[in-house]
């Protein structure tokens, strides 16, 4: 029973992937990453600009 369910899930995922244009999939993926990073605090974001040490210390004290 479990194997049959897994086969069905895999078949549906494959069908969904074939229906999705690769360029559109890439665009959606990039938009999702951008949106997710915007939800993070600035100090948690990737590729963030370096902050001055005083600002970093002030931010860490604000969390305590």
Buried (B, 14 or more C-beta within 10 A) or exposed (E): EEEEEEEEEEEEEEEEEEEEEEEEEEEEEEEEEEEEBEEEEEEEEEEEEEEEEEEEEEEEEEEE
